[in-house]
């Protein structure tokens, strides 16, 4: 059985999680396999933002409106948005759900042990601001998305899903 | 020039059931002048009020959203104007109190104070309805039509400080104001 991480399976699982709005800044890891189909999916509202911290706020606001939302970005955008993630998502305890392309990661490698600074700092950065995260590297990791998002809304806490393998395009 | 608290009193007169997102000095004055449970004070990080406003406008399209922003905050999140223009929520009115300073942080001047053209930036970003006022009478005359028109709408208000208001950081960051807002929002959603 092919255990390669792929966009269609992630997309169907996001929908099964009740996600209705996707807010994004494009990232190279998820660009073709996930964001491209999301941008034309009639079941989802796609909001393009100029900067990732806007997305933190939009998702936070939507959490009060009974609308589940997902912020998609690269880990570089996450680094740039740390104060918003810290204050708005973690500090206020809001269910901001993030899907973060881990640019530079290798599927079979523990990103915490990566030789690349941009990769190995990502998970500890969220640890530092007390945001839970999951790592998606194989197709078998995808079912963890539903309980992660359900748990975020049930407990009113942020969660991040790192995509640690390049998603192939269609 | 317009006194900011006079302006907020005018907004309070015309306010009916809108969701309000006030920031910094405007938050302290709105809190004192118009207690209203559908006020979201918890912008969390400087510049993020307009993005919260967009989120509420998308999530509750049947309800108008007023953002009461500052010029320093706007400069910290200028891209939000482009995002708002593209998302095009008809129910969003983005007021900016332009006083040329970071008033809540020592009143140091903003970059470009007196030179930067905020209304021009909003127009260039693609916001369809852009207004600019420096006189109270003109604002009072235009306000009813301005908030009734389909947005997104951007309103640059040239202001000076008014009276003194207590800095209620406990209201801005505290859990109680978020809980009040959440209960009020749940009532809005339940009425759908």
Contacts between the chains, C-beta under 8 A, distances in Angstrom:
chain1	res1	chain2	res2	distance
A	21	B	58	6.7
A	45	B	58	7.2
A	47	B	54	7.9
A	47	B	58	7.0
A	47	B	83	7.3
A	47	B	87	5.7
A	48	B	83	7.0
A	48	B	86	6.3
A	49	B	51	7.7
A	49	B	79	7.3
A	49	B	80	8.0
A	49	B	83	4.9
A	50	B	79	2.8
A	50	B	80	7.1
A	50	B	82	5.4
A	50	B	83	5.5
A	51	B	77	7.4
A	51	B	79	5.0
A	53	B	45	6.8
A	53	B	47	7.7
A	53	B	48	6.6
A	53	B	51	7.5
A	53	B	77	7.5
A	54	B	48	7.6
A	54	B	51	4.2
A	54	B	54	7.8
A	54	B	77	6.7
A	54	B	79	6.7
A	54	B	80	5.5
A	54	B	83	5.8
A	55	B	51	7.8
A	56	B	48	7.6
A	56	B	51	7.9
A	57	B	43	7.6
A	57	B	44	7.3
A	57	B	45	7.9
A	57	B	48	4.4
A	57	B	51	3.5
A	57	B	52	4.7
A	57	B	54	7.9
A	57	B	55	6.2
A	58	B	51	5.5
A	58	B	52	7.5
A	58	B	54	5.7
A	58	B	55	3.9
A	58	B	58	7.2
A	59	B	55	6.9
A	60	B	44	7.5
A	60	B	52	6.7
A	60	B	55	6.7
A	61	B	40	7.5
A	61	B	51	7.7
A	61	B	52	4.6
A	61	B	53	7.5
A	61	B	54	7.4
A	61	B	55	2.6
A	61	B	56	4.7
A	61	B	58	8.0
A	61	B	59	6.4
A	62	B	55	4.9
A	62	B	58	6.6
A	62	B	59	4.6
A	64	B	40	7.7
A	64	B	56	7.3
A	64	B	59	7.1
A	64	B	181	6.9
A	64	B	182	6.0
A	64	B	185	4.8
A	65	B	55	7.5
A	65	B	56	6.7
A	65	B	58	7.8
A	65	B	59	2.7
A	65	B	60	5.3
A	65	B	185	6.8
A	65	B	189	7.0
A	66	B	59	7.4
A	66	B	189	5.1
A	67	B	58	7.6
A	67	B	59	4.8
A	69	B	55	7.9
A	83	B	45	5.0
A	84	B	44	6.6
A	84	B	45	4.6
A	84	B	48	6.2
A	87	B	44	4.0
A	87	B	45	4.9
A	88	B	42	7.6
A	88	B	43	8.0
A	88	B	44	3.6
A	88	B	45	6.2
A	88	B	48	6.7
A	91	B	44	7.0
A	91	B	173	8.0
A	92	B	42	5.7
A	92	B	44	6.2
A	92	B	175	8.0
A	92	B	178	6.5
